[in-house]
Amino acid sequence: MTKLGQWLCGLALLGSAWAALALAPPGLRPPAPYRQALLPLPVYLLVAFGCYSLATVGYRLATFNDCEEAAAELQEHISAARADLRRRGLRF
């Protein structure tokens, strides 16, 4: 199963559990304090997921590795291309 499938199965499971508790028939309703905490729970989880995503992107960006060998090789290719274009009459 792909990671997307795992996330969707988890969301479906949590969503159905939330719907069963929040939208329960009148005879099976939880007490009022639990319902007050339960109803905005999807919004809280969405905000928590957004914070987690931003933290993950920030961490990956902060620990991104530089590829000095690839940068040097790219500079050599740029120099060779400029020399070839100068030889063909193009001026920079």
C-alpha positions, -999 to +999 in steps of 0.1 A: +000+000+000+013+034-009+018+062+017-012+080+002-033+050+008-021+047+043-029+083+050-064+080+034-072+049+054-062+066+086-082+097+078-112+076+069-109+057+102-105+088+123-133+106+103-158+078+108-149+075+145-154+113+149-187+112+130-200+083+150-192+102+183-201+137+172-233+129+152-245+101+174-283+095+179-298+113+209-297+082+231-260+077+226-248+113+229-217+118+250-219+144+278-218+181+269-182+188+278-170+160+256-192+171+227-178+207+230-143+194+227-152+168+200-170+191+175-140+214+166-116+185+167-112+183+128-102+220+127-076+214+155-062+184+137-060+204+104-041+232+122-018+207+138-011+191+105-003+225+089+021+232+117+038+198+113+041+204+076+057+238+080+081+225+106+091+196+084+097+218+053+117+243+074+138+215+089+145+200+055+154+234+041+177+241+070+195+208+066+197+208+028+232+197+016+253+217-008+267+198-038+300+216-043+312+191-069+281+195-090+283+233-087+319+233-099+310+209-128+281+232-138+304+262-138+328+244-161+299+236-185+289+273-184+324+284-192+326+259-221+293+270-235+303+307-233+336+300-250+318+281-278+293+309-282+321+335-283+338+314-310+306+315-330+304+353-328+280+359-299+290+387-275+279+389-239 
